Amino acid sequence: MALYQSAQFVDTWTDPEFDKIHPPRTVAPHSGIYRCVGCGVEIAVSEGHLLPPAHAHPHRLGTREAWQMVVYADHRPKLV
Ligand SMILES: [Zn+2]
């Protein structure tokens, strides 16, 4: 489970990009936190970088190894 301290910096958003499942070793379409759908391990990946290859983390045997974005990192500047 991804954690945060200050709710003011995180918002709930509905977008189909959060529903997509990405196979191991494919390009991350967005920067953010990705979660393995089989075991729940979370990783941070920058946009354009490869998601981890298969068997790169202690994965639960018998479950699907693939990645789903759970937190999107918004790179746009904001008023602070
Ligand atoms: Zn896993």
PDB file of the backbone (N, CA, C, O) and the ligand in Angstrom, with CONECT records:
HET     ZN  A 101       1
ATOM      1  N   MET A   1       0.848  -1.183   0.000  1.00  0.00           N
ATOM      2  CA  MET A   1       0.000   0.000   0.000  1.00  0.00           C
ATOM      3  C   MET A   1       0.888   1.239   0.000  1.00  0.00           C
ATOM      4  O   MET A   1       1.735   1.403   0.878  1.00  0.00           O
ATOM      5  N   ALA A   2       0.696   2.088  -0.964  1.00  0.00           N
ATOM      6  CA  ALA A   2       1.449   3.335  -1.002  1.00  0.00           C
ATOM      7  C   ALA A   2       1.000   4.226   0.164  1.00  0.00           C
ATOM      8  O   ALA A   2      -0.189   4.286   0.478  1.00  0.00           O
ATOM      9  N   LEU A   3       1.930   4.901   0.789  1.00  0.00           N
ATOM     10  CA  LEU A   3       1.619   5.743   1.944  1.00  0.00           C
ATOM     11  C   LEU A   3       1.950   7.197   1.645  1.00  0.00           C
ATOM     12  O   LEU A   3       2.779   7.484   0.782  1.00  0.00           O
ATOM     13  N   TYR A   4       1.307   8.108   2.351  1.00  0.00           N
ATOM     14  CA  TYR A   4       1.646   9.518   2.248  1.00  0.00           C
ATOM     15  C   TYR A   4       1.366  10.180   3.584  1.00  0.00           C
ATOM     16  O   TYR A   4       0.604   9.653   4.395  1.00  0.00           O
ATOM     17  N   GLN A   5       1.968  11.309   3.812  1.00  0.00           N
ATOM     18  CA  GLN A   5       1.775  12.031   5.075  1.00  0.00           C
ATOM     19  C   GLN A   5       0.810  13.192   4.925  1.00  0.00           C
ATOM     20  O   GLN A   5      -0.050  13.408   5.778  1.00  0.00           O
ATOM     21  N   SER A   6       0.956  13.945   3.827  1.00  0.00           N
ATOM     22  CA  SER A   6       0.171  15.165   3.671  1.00  0.00           C
ATOM     23  C   SER A   6      -0.855  15.004   2.556  1.00  0.00           C
ATOM     24  O   SER A   6      -0.488  14.946   1.382  1.00  0.00           O
ATOM     25  N   ALA A   7      -2.117  14.934   2.905  1.00  0.00           N
ATOM     26  CA  ALA A   7      -3.182  14.724   1.926  1.00  0.00           C
ATOM     27  C   ALA A   7      -3.274  15.864   0.925  1.00  0.00           C
ATOM     28  O   ALA A   7      -3.837  15.685  -0.155  1.00  0.00           O
ATOM     29  N   GLN A   8      -2.738  17.023   1.255  1.00  0.00           N
ATOM     30  CA  GLN A   8      -2.816  18.160   0.352  1.00  0.00           C
ATOM     31  C   GLN A   8      -2.011  17.951  -0.928  1.00  0.00           C
ATOM     32  O   GLN A   8      -2.213  18.665  -1.910  1.00  0.00           O
ATOM     33  N   PHE A   9      -1.101  16.979  -0.921  1.00  0.00           N
ATOM     34  CA  PHE A   9      -0.258  16.730  -2.093  1.00  0.00           C
ATOM     35  C   PHE A   9      -0.715  15.529  -2.907  1.00  0.00           C
ATOM     36  O   PHE A   9      -0.081  15.183  -3.904  1.00  0.00           O
ATOM     37  N   VAL A  10      -1.800  14.892  -2.498  1.00  0.00           N
ATOM     38  CA  VAL A  10      -2.299  13.703  -3.187  1.00  0.00           C
ATOM     39  C   VAL A  10      -3.794  13.884  -3.418  1.00  0.00           C
ATOM     40  O   VAL A  10      -4.510  14.390  -2.553  1.00  0.00           O
ATOM     41  N   ASP A  11      -4.257  13.467  -4.593  1.00  0.00           N
ATOM     42  CA  ASP A  11      -5.665  13.618  -4.910  1.00  0.00           C
ATOM     43  C   ASP A  11      -6.176  12.338  -5.565  1.00  0.00           C
ATOM     44  O   ASP A  11      -5.401  11.597  -6.169  1.00  0.00           O
ATOM     45  N   THR A  12      -7.458  12.082  -5.450  1.00  0.00           N
ATOM     46  CA  THR A  12      -8.085  10.960  -6.129  1.00  0.00           C
ATOM     47  C   THR A  12      -8.445  11.386  -7.545  1.00  0.00           C
ATOM     48  O   THR A  12      -8.965  12.479  -7.768  1.00  0.00           O
ATOM     49  N   TRP A  13      -8.157  10.500  -8.499  1.00  0.00           N
ATOM     50  CA  TRP A  13      -8.401  10.826  -9.891  1.00  0.00           C
ATOM     51  C   TRP A  13      -8.836   9.565 -10.616  1.00  0.00           C
ATOM     52  O   TRP A  13      -8.283   8.492 -10.374  1.00  0.00           O
ATOM     53  N   THR A  14      -9.808   9.676 -11.493  1.00  0.00           N
ATOM     54  CA  THR A  14     -10.248   8.530 -12.283  1.00  0.00           C
ATOM     55  C   THR A  14      -9.771   8.705 -13.715  1.00  0.00           C
ATOM     56  O   THR A  14     -10.069   9.708 -14.365  1.00  0.00           O
ATOM     57  N   ASP A  15      -9.020   7.710 -14.203  1.00  0.00           N
ATOM     58  CA  ASP A  15      -8.494   7.773 -15.564  1.00  0.00           C
ATOM     59  C   ASP A  15      -8.191   6.342 -16.008  1.00  0.00           C
ATOM     60  O   ASP A  15      -7.700   5.543 -15.210  1.00  0.00           O
ATOM     61  N   PRO A  16      -8.475   6.009 -17.259  1.00  0.00           N
ATOM     62  CA  PRO A  16      -8.199   4.650 -17.745  1.00  0.00           C
ATOM     63  C   PRO A  16      -6.735   4.242 -17.623  1.00  0.00           C
ATOM     64  O   PRO A  16      -6.422   3.051 -17.607  1.00  0.00           O
ATOM     65  N   GLU A  17      -5.840   5.217 -17.538  1.00  0.00           N
ATOM     66  CA  GLU A  17      -4.413   4.875 -17.406  1.00  0.00           C
ATOM     67  C   GLU A  17      -4.144   4.085 -16.127  1.00  0.00           C
ATOM     68  O   GLU A  17      -3.198   3.301 -16.062  1.00  0.00           O
ATOM     69  N   PHE A  18      -4.977   4.296 -15.119  1.00  0.00           N
ATOM     70  CA  PHE A  18      -4.800   3.566 -13.863  1.00  0.00           C
ATOM     71  C   PHE A  18      -5.286   2.121 -13.972  1.00  0.00           C
ATOM     72  O   PHE A  18      -4.955   1.296 -13.121  1.00  0.00           O
ATOM     73  N   ASP A  19      -6.059   1.808 -14.997  1.00  0.00           N
ATOM     74  CA  ASP A  19      -6.607   0.453 -15.160  1.00  0.00           C
ATOM     75  C   ASP A  19      -5.719  -0.445 -16.013  1.00  0.00           C
ATOM     76  O   ASP A  19      -5.903  -1.662 -16.040  1.00  0.00           O
ATOM     77  N   LYS A  20      -4.759   0.153 -16.705  1.00  0.00           N
ATOM     78  CA  LYS A  20      -3.923  -0.638 -17.612  1.00  0.00           C
ATOM     79  C   LYS A  20      -2.938  -1.516 -16.838  1.00  0.00           C
ATOM     80  O   LYS A  20      -2.374  -1.110 -15.822  1.00  0.00           O
ATOM     81  N   ILE A  21      -2.753  -2.730 -17.354  1.00  0.00           N
ATOM     82  CA  ILE A  21      -1.811  -3.678 -16.769  1.00  0.00           C
ATOM     83  C   ILE A  21      -0.639  -3.833 -17.742  1.00  0.00           C
ATOM     84  O   ILE A  21      -0.832  -4.134 -18.920  1.00  0.00           O
ATOM     85  N   HIS A  22       0.569  -3.624 -17.233  1.00  0.00           N
ATOM     86  CA  HIS A  22       1.758  -3.622 -18.075  1.00  0.00           C
ATOM     87  C   HIS A  22       2.626  -4.848 -17.791  1.00  0.00           C
ATOM     88  O   HIS A  22       2.967  -5.111 -16.638  1.00  0.00           O
ATOM     89  N   PRO A  23       2.984  -5.596 -18.830  1.00  0.00           N
ATOM     90  CA  PRO A  23       3.860  -6.759 -18.629  1.00  0.00           C
ATOM     91  C   PRO A  23       5.238  -6.330 -18.128  1.00  0.00           C
ATOM     92  O   PRO A  23       5.628  -5.175 -18.299  1.00  0.00           O
ATOM     93  N   PRO A  24       5.975  -7.254 -17.510  1.00  0.00           N
ATOM     94  CA  PRO A  24       7.340  -6.952 -17.097  1.00  0.00           C
ATOM     95  C   PRO A  24       8.185  -6.476 -18.283  1.00  0.00           C
ATOM     96  O   PRO A  24       7.968  -6.873 -19.428  1.00  0.00           O
ATOM     97  N   ARG A  25       9.132  -5.632 -17.978  1.00  0.00           N
ATOM     98  CA  ARG A  25      10.116  -5.152 -18.973  1.00  0.00           C
ATOM     99  C   ARG A  25       9.469  -4.435 -20.158  1.00  0.00           C
ATOM    100  O   ARG A  25       9.934  -4.552 -21.292  1.00  0.00           O
ATOM    101  N   THR A  26       8.400  -3.697 -19.888  1.00  0.00           N
ATOM    102  CA  THR A  26       7.834  -2.813 -20.901  1.00  0.00           C
ATOM    103  C   THR A  26       8.015  -1.374 -20.416  1.00  0.00           C
ATOM    104  O   THR A  26       8.285  -1.140 -19.238  1.00  0.00           O
ATOM    105  N   VAL A  27       7.868  -0.430 -21.315  1.00  0.00           N
ATOM    106  CA  VAL A  27       8.120   0.968 -21.000  1.00  0.00           C
ATOM    107  C   VAL A  27       6.985   1.542 -20.144  1.00  0.00           C
ATOM    108  O   VAL A  27       5.809   1.389 -20.475  1.00  0.00           O
ATOM    109  N   ALA A  28       7.347   2.195 -19.054  1.00  0.00           N
ATOM    110  CA  ALA A  28       6.352   2.861 -18.207  1.00  0.00           C
ATOM    111  C   ALA A  28       5.829   4.091 -18.946  1.00  0.00           C
ATOM    112  O   ALA A  28       6.620   4.955 -19.325  1.00  0.00           O
ATOM    113  N   PRO A  29       4.522   4.190 -19.159  1.00  0.00           N
ATOM    114  CA  PRO A  29       3.978   5.323 -19.905  1.00  0.00           C
ATOM    115  C   PRO A  29       3.950   6.618 -19.096  1.00  0.00           C
ATOM    116  O   PRO A  29       3.836   7.704 -19.664  1.00  0.00           O
ATOM    117  N   HIS A  30       4.051   6.504 -17.784  1.00  0.00           N
ATOM    118  CA  HIS A  30       4.008   7.682 -16.912  1.00  0.00           C
ATOM    119  C   HIS A  30       4.952   7.466 -15.730  1.00  0.00           C
ATOM    120  O   HIS A  30       5.222   6.330 -15.340  1.00  0.00           O
ATOM    121  N   SER A  31       5.447   8.561 -15.170  1.00  0.00           N
ATOM    122  CA  SER A  31       6.213   8.469 -13.931  1.00  0.00           C
ATOM    123  C   SER A  31       5.242   8.240 -12.784  1.00  0.00           C
ATOM    124  O   SER A  31       4.160   8.825 -12.740  1.00  0.00           O
ATOM    125  N   GLY A  32       5.641   7.388 -11.866  1.00  0.00           N
ATOM    126  CA  GLY A  32       4.777   7.163 -10.720  1.00  0.00           C
ATOM    127  C   GLY A  32       5.129   5.905  -9.967  1.00  0.00           C
ATOM    128  O   GLY A  32       6.204   5.331 -10.140  1.00  0.00           O
ATOM    129  N   ILE A  33       4.206   5.490  -9.131  1.00  0.00           N
ATOM    130  CA  ILE A  33       4.358   4.267  -8.355  1.00  0.00           C
ATOM    131  C   ILE A  33       3.545   3.178  -9.036  1.00  0.00           C
ATOM    132  O   ILE A  33       2.361   3.359  -9.322  1.00  0.00           O
ATOM    133  N   TYR A  34       4.183   2.059  -9.289  1.00  0.00           N
ATOM    134  CA  TYR A  34       3.537   0.908  -9.914  1.00  0.00           C
ATOM    135  C   TYR A  34       3.507  -0.237  -8.911  1.00  0.00           C
ATOM    136  O   TYR A  34       4.408  -0.395  -8.087  1.00  0.00           O
ATOM    137  N   ARG A  35       2.448  -1.027  -9.004  1.00  0.00           N
ATOM    138  CA  ARG A  35       2.228  -2.137  -8.078  1.00  0.00           C
ATOM    139  C   ARG A  35       2.147  -3.432  -8.876  1.00  0.00           C
ATOM    140  O   ARG A  35       1.474  -3.492  -9.905  1.00  0.00           O
ATOM    141  N   CYS A  36       2.834  -4.468  -8.398  1.00  0.00           N
ATOM    142  CA  CYS A  36       2.722  -5.783  -9.024  1.00  0.00           C
ATOM    143  C   CYS A  36       1.338  -6.340  -8.697  1.00  0.00           C
ATOM    144  O   CYS A  36       0.955  -6.425  -7.530  1.00  0.00           O
ATOM    145  N   VAL A  37       0.592  -6.717  -9.734  1.00  0.00           N
ATOM    146  CA  VAL A  37      -0.784  -7.179  -9.518  1.00  0.00           C
ATOM    147  C   VAL A  37      -0.818  -8.551  -8.847  1.00  0.00           C
ATOM    148  O   VAL A  37      -1.852  -8.959  -8.318  1.00  0.00           O
ATOM    149  N   GLY A  38       0.303  -9.259  -8.868  1.00  0.00           N
ATOM    150  CA  GLY A  38       0.314 -10.592  -8.274  1.00  0.00           C
ATOM    151  C   GLY A  38       0.689 -10.626  -6.817  1.00  0.00           C
ATOM    152  O   GLY A  38       0.168 -11.450  -6.065  1.00  0.00           O
ATOM    153  N   CYS A  39       1.598  -9.734  -6.389  1.00  0.00           N
ATOM    154  CA  CYS A  39       2.093  -9.823  -5.012  1.00  0.00           C
ATOM    155  C   CYS A  39       2.029  -8.495  -4.263  1.00  0.00           C
ATOM    156  O   CYS A  39       2.272  -8.466  -3.057  1.00  0.00           O
ATOM    157  N   GLY A  40       1.712  -7.404  -4.940  1.00  0.00           N
ATOM    158  CA  GLY A  40       1.544  -6.132  -4.250  1.00  0.00           C
ATOM    159  C   GLY A  40       2.807  -5.324  -4.050  1.00  0.00           C
ATOM    160  O   GLY A  40       2.740  -4.230  -3.489  1.00  0.00           O
ATOM    161  N   VAL A  41       3.961  -5.816  -4.485  1.00  0.00           N
ATOM    162  CA  VAL A  41       5.204  -5.043  -4.381  1.00  0.00           C
ATOM    163  C   VAL A  41       5.046  -3.728  -5.146  1.00  0.00           C
ATOM    164  O   VAL A  41       4.489  -3.707  -6.244  1.00  0.00           O
ATOM    165  N   GLU A  42       5.531  -2.649  -4.572  1.00  0.00           N
ATOM    166  CA  GLU A  42       5.445  -1.344  -5.224  1.00  0.00           C
ATOM    167  C   GLU A  42       6.836  -0.845  -5.604  1.00  0.00           C
ATOM    168  O   GLU A  42       7.817  -1.084  -4.899  1.00  0.00           O
ATOM    169  N   ILE A  43       6.894  -0.148  -6.734  1.00  0.00           N
ATOM    170  CA  ILE A  43       8.151   0.425  -7.210  1.00  0.00           C
ATOM    171  C   ILE A  43       7.869   1.817  -7.765  1.00  0.00           C
ATOM    172  O   ILE A  43       6.734   2.132  -8.122  1.00  0.00           O
ATOM    173  N   ALA A  44       8.897   2.642  -7.833  1.00  0.00           N
ATOM    174  CA  ALA A  44       8.799   3.951  -8.481  1.00  0.00           C
ATOM    175  C   ALA A  44       9.545   3.873  -9.807  1.00  0.00           C
ATOM    176  O   ALA A  44      10.679   3.397  -9.860  1.00  0.00           O
ATOM    177  N   VAL A  45       8.911   4.339 -10.868  1.00  0.00           N
ATOM    178  CA  VAL A  45       9.510   4.292 -12.204  1.00  0.00           C
ATOM    179  C   VAL A  45       9.273   5.626 -12.889  1.00  0.00           C
ATOM    180  O   VAL A  45       8.199   6.217 -12.775  1.00  0.00           O
ATOM    181  N   SER A  46      10.290   6.095 -13.605  1.00  0.00           N
ATOM    182  CA  SER A  46      10.154   7.316 -14.392  1.00  0.00           C
ATOM    183  C   SER A  46       9.580   6.995 -15.767  1.00  0.00           C
ATOM    184  O   SER A  46       9.830   5.930 -16.330  1.00  0.00           O
ATOM    185  N   GLU A  47       8.816   7.930 -16.286  1.00  0.00           N
ATOM    186  CA  GLU A  47       8.245   7.790 -17.625  1.00  0.00           C
ATOM    187  C   GLU A  47       9.331   7.470 -18.642  1.00  0.00           C
ATOM    188  O   GLU A  47      10.384   8.107 -18.666  1.00  0.00           O
ATOM    189  N   GLY A  48       9.058   6.471 -19.483  1.00  0.00           N
ATOM    190  CA  GLY A  48      10.007   6.099 -20.523  1.00  0.00           C
ATOM    191  C   GLY A  48      11.017   5.062 -20.091  1.00  0.00           C
ATOM    192  O   GLY A  48      11.738   4.520 -20.929  1.00  0.00           O
ATOM    193  N   HIS A  49      11.090   4.770 -18.799  1.00  0.00           N
ATOM    194  CA  HIS A  49      12.015   3.741 -18.313  1.00  0.00           C
ATOM    195  C   HIS A  49      11.301   2.396 -18.300  1.00  0.00           C
ATOM    196  O   HIS A  49      10.072   2.329 -18.296  1.00  0.00           O
ATOM    197  N   LEU A  50      12.085   1.339 -18.293  1.00  0.00           N
ATOM    198  CA  LEU A  50      11.509  -0.002 -18.303  1.00  0.00           C
ATOM    199  C   LEU A  50      11.002  -0.401 -16.930  1.00  0.00           C
ATOM    200  O   LEU A  50      11.643  -0.142 -15.911  1.00  0.00           O
ATOM    201  N   LEU A  51       9.838  -1.036 -16.921  1.00  0.00           N
ATOM    202  CA  LEU A  51       9.370  -1.685 -15.701  1.00  0.00           C
ATOM    203  C   LEU A  51      10.269  -2.898 -15.461  1.00  0.00           C
ATOM    204  O   LEU A  51      10.877  -3.405 -16.403  1.00  0.00           O
ATOM    205  N   PRO A  52      10.362  -3.370 -14.221  1.00  0.00           N
ATOM    206  CA  PRO A  52      11.292  -4.472 -13.927  1.00  0.00           C
ATOM    207  C   PRO A  52      10.986  -5.726 -14.766  1.00  0.00           C
ATOM    208  O   PRO A  52       9.835  -5.990 -15.113  1.00  0.00           O
ATOM    209  N   PRO A  53      12.034  -6.482 -15.081  1.00  0.00           N
ATOM    210  CA  PRO A  53      11.821  -7.736 -15.799  1.00  0.00           C
ATOM    211  C   PRO A  53      11.191  -8.779 -14.873  1.00  0.00           C
ATOM    212  O   PRO A  53      11.133  -8.590 -13.658  1.00  0.00           O
ATOM    213  N   ALA A  54      10.731  -9.856 -15.449  1.00  0.00           N
ATOM    214  CA  ALA A  54      10.167 -10.951 -14.649  1.00  0.00           C
ATOM    215  C   ALA A  54      11.225 -11.479 -13.686  1.00  0.00           C
ATOM    216  O   ALA A  54      12.413 -11.508 -14.007  1.00  0.00           O
ATOM    217  N   HIS A  55      10.794 -11.882 -12.537  1.00  0.00           N
ATOM    218  CA  HIS A  55      11.642 -12.498 -11.501  1.00  0.00           C
ATOM    219  C   HIS A  55      12.662 -11.534 -10.912  1.00  0.00           C
ATOM    220  O   HIS A  55      13.664 -11.978 -10.352  1.00  0.00           O
ATOM    221  N   ALA A  56      12.440 -10.237 -11.020  1.00  0.00           N
ATOM    222  CA  ALA A  56      13.386  -9.262 -10.463  1.00  0.00           C
ATOM    223  C   ALA A  56      13.039  -8.900  -9.019  1.00  0.00           C
ATOM    224  O   ALA A  56      13.809  -8.209  -8.352  1.00  0.00           O
ATOM    225  N   HIS A  57      11.900  -9.355  -8.540  1.00  0.00           N
ATOM    226  CA  HIS A  57      11.538  -9.128  -7.146  1.00  0.00           C
ATOM    227  C   HIS A  57      11.001 -10.441  -6.568  1.00  0.00           C
ATOM    228  O   HIS A  57      10.596 -11.326  -7.322  1.00  0.00           O
ATOM    229  N   PRO A  58      10.994 -10.572  -5.255  1.00  0.00           N
ATOM    230  CA  PRO A  58      10.509 -11.824  -4.654  1.00  0.00           C
ATOM    231  C   PRO A  58       9.002 -11.967  -4.839  1.00  0.00           C
ATOM    232  O   PRO A  58       8.221 -11.644  -3.944  1.00  0.00           O
ATOM    233  N   HIS A  59       8.614 -12.446  -5.991  1.00  0.00           N
ATOM    234  CA  HIS A  59       7.220 -12.532  -6.414  1.00  0.00           C
ATOM    235  C   HIS A  59       6.538 -13.781  -5.849  1.00  0.00           C
ATOM    236  O   HIS A  59       7.170 -14.825  -5.689  1.00  0.00           O
ATOM    237  N   ARG A  60       5.256 -13.661  -5.553  1.00  0.00           N
ATOM    238  CA  ARG A  60       4.494 -14.809  -5.054  1.00  0.00           C
ATOM    239  C   ARG A  60       4.262 -15.796  -6.202  1.00  0.00           C
ATOM    240  O   ARG A  60       3.649 -15.442  -7.209  1.00  0.00           O
ATOM    241  N   LEU A  61       4.742 -17.015  -6.054  1.00  0.00           N
ATOM    242  CA  LEU A  61       4.621 -18.027  -7.105  1.00  0.00           C
ATOM    243  C   LEU A  61       3.154 -18.317  -7.400  1.00  0.00           C
ATOM    244  O   LEU A  61       2.308 -18.317  -6.505  1.00  0.00           O
ATOM    245  N   GLY A  62       2.877 -18.563  -8.668  1.00  0.00           N
ATOM    246  CA  GLY A  62       1.533 -18.928  -9.073  1.00  0.00           C
ATOM    247  C   GLY A  62       0.615 -17.747  -9.324  1.00  0.00           C
ATOM    248  O   GLY A  62      -0.562 -17.943  -9.626  1.00  0.00           O
ATOM    249  N   THR A  63       1.116 -16.532  -9.209  1.00  0.00           N
ATOM    250  CA  THR A  63       0.313 -15.342  -9.475  1.00  0.00           C
ATOM    251  C   THR A  63       0.903 -14.598 -10.668  1.00  0.00           C
ATOM    252  O   THR A  63       2.070 -14.776 -11.017  1.00  0.00           O
ATOM    253  N   ARG A  64       0.078 -13.769 -11.280  1.00  0.00           N
ATOM    254  CA  ARG A  64       0.501 -13.019 -12.452  1.00  0.00           C
ATOM    255  C   ARG A  64       1.519 -11.953 -12.053  1.00  0.00           C
ATOM    256  O   ARG A  64       1.336 -11.253 -11.057  1.00  0.00           O
ATOM    257  N   GLU A  65       2.577 -11.835 -12.827  1.00  0.00           N
ATOM    258  CA  GLU A  65       3.576 -10.798 -12.590  1.00  0.00           C
ATOM    259  C   GLU A  65       3.409  -9.721 -13.654  1.00  0.00           C
ATOM    260  O   GLU A  65       3.802  -9.916 -14.804  1.00  0.00           O
ATOM    261  N   ALA A  66       2.832  -8.593 -13.278  1.00  0.00           N
ATOM    262  CA  ALA A  66       2.597  -7.474 -14.182  1.00  0.00           C
ATOM    263  C   ALA A  66       2.401  -6.225 -13.327  1.00  0.00           C
ATOM    264  O   ALA A  66       2.219  -6.319 -12.113  1.00  0.00           O
ATOM    265  N   TRP A  67       2.438  -5.071 -13.957  1.00  0.00           N
ATOM    266  CA  TRP A  67       2.478  -3.805 -13.217  1.00  0.00           C
ATOM    267  C   TRP A  67       1.297  -2.902 -13.538  1.00  0.00           C
ATOM    268  O   TRP A  67       0.862  -2.800 -14.685  1.00  0.00           O
ATOM    269  N   GLN A  68       0.790  -2.250 -12.501  1.00  0.00           N
ATOM    270  CA  GLN A  68      -0.332  -1.314 -12.635  1.00  0.00           C
ATOM    271  C   GLN A  68       0.050  -0.015 -11.929  1.00  0.00           C
ATOM    272  O   GLN A  68       0.507  -0.032 -10.786  1.00  0.00           O
ATOM    273  N   MET A  69      -0.139   1.094 -12.607  1.00  0.00           N
ATOM    274  CA  MET A  69       0.171   2.386 -11.977  1.00  0.00           C
ATOM    275  C   MET A  69      -0.876   2.690 -10.901  1.00  0.00           C
ATOM    276  O   MET A  69      -2.077   2.664 -11.170  1.00  0.00           O
ATOM    277  N   VAL A  70      -0.415   2.977  -9.689  1.00  0.00           N
ATOM    278  CA  VAL A  70      -1.345   3.293  -8.600  1.00  0.00           C
ATOM    279  C   VAL A  70      -1.235   4.759  -8.160  1.00  0.00           C
ATOM    280  O   VAL A  70      -2.174   5.305  -7.583  1.00  0.00           O
ATOM    281  N   VAL A  71      -0.095   5.389  -8.431  1.00  0.00           N
ATOM    282  CA  VAL A  71       0.081   6.811  -8.127  1.00  0.00           C
ATOM    283  C   VAL A  71       0.793   7.461  -9.309  1.00  0.00           C
ATOM    284  O   VAL A  71       1.864   7.015  -9.720  1.00  0.00           O
ATOM    285  N   TYR A  72       0.199   8.503  -9.845  1.00  0.00           N
ATOM    286  CA  TYR A  72       0.786   9.239 -10.964  1.00  0.00           C
ATOM    287  C   TYR A  72       1.572  10.423 -10.419  1.00  0.00           C
ATOM    288  O   TYR A  72       1.075  11.167  -9.573  1.00  0.00           O
ATOM    289  N   ALA A  73       2.801  10.599 -10.905  1.00  0.00           N
ATOM    290  CA  ALA A  73       3.618  11.736 -10.486  1.00  0.00           C
ATOM    291  C   ALA A  73       3.413  12.882 -11.480  1.00  0.00           C
ATOM    292  O   ALA A  73       3.813  12.785 -12.640  1.00  0.00           O
ATOM    293  N   ASP A  74       2.804  13.936 -11.029  1.00  0.00           N
ATOM    294  CA  ASP A  74       2.490  15.080 -11.873  1.00  0.00           C
ATOM    295  C   ASP A  74       3.685  16.022 -11.923  1.00  0.00           C
ATOM    296  O   ASP A  74       4.049  16.616 -10.908  1.00  0.00           O
ATOM    297  N   HIS A  75       4.298  16.163 -13.093  1.00  0.00           N
ATOM    298  CA  HIS A  75       5.508  16.964 -13.236  1.00  0.00           C
ATOM    299  C   HIS A  75       5.242  18.429 -13.553  1.00  0.00           C
ATOM    300  O   HIS A  75       6.172  19.221 -13.702  1.00  0.00           O
ATOM    301  N   ARG A  76       3.974  18.779 -13.655  1.00  0.00           N
ATOM    302  CA  ARG A  76       3.662  20.179 -13.984  1.00  0.00           C
ATOM    303  C   ARG A  76       3.873  21.080 -12.763  1.00  0.00           C
ATOM    304  O   ARG A  76       3.515  20.697 -11.650  1.00  0.00           O
ATOM    305  N   PRO A  77       4.443  22.256 -12.954  1.00  0.00           N
ATOM    306  CA  PRO A  77       4.603  23.173 -11.823  1.00  0.00           C
ATOM    307  C   PRO A  77       3.255  23.658 -11.313  1.00  0.00           C
ATOM    308  O   PRO A  77       2.295  23.781 -12.074  1.00  0.00           O
ATOM    309  N   LYS A  78       3.197  23.929 -10.022  1.00  0.00           N
ATOM    310  CA  LYS A  78       1.963  24.422  -9.382  1.00  0.00           C
ATOM    311  C   LYS A  78       2.240  25.675  -8.596  1.00  0.00           C
ATOM    312  O   LYS A  78       3.386  25.993  -8.278  1.00  0.00           O
ATOM    313  N   LEU A  79       1.177  26.379  -8.288  1.00  0.00           N
ATOM    314  CA  LEU A  79       1.290  27.494  -7.360  1.00  0.00           C
ATOM    315  C   LEU A  79       1.422  26.916  -5.960  1.00  0.00           C
ATOM    316  O   LEU A  79       0.649  26.037  -5.581  1.00  0.00           O
ATOM    317  N   VAL A  80       2.382  27.391  -5.192  1.00  0.00           N
ATOM    318  CA  VAL A  80       2.577  26.843  -3.842  1.00  0.00           C
ATOM    319  C   VAL A  80       2.240  27.854  -2.775  1.00  0.00           C
ATOM    320  O   VAL A  80       2.349  27.555  -1.585  1.00  0.00           O
TER     321      VAL A  80
HETATM  322 ZN    ZN A 101       5.080  -9.574  -7.830  1.00  0.00          ZN2+
END
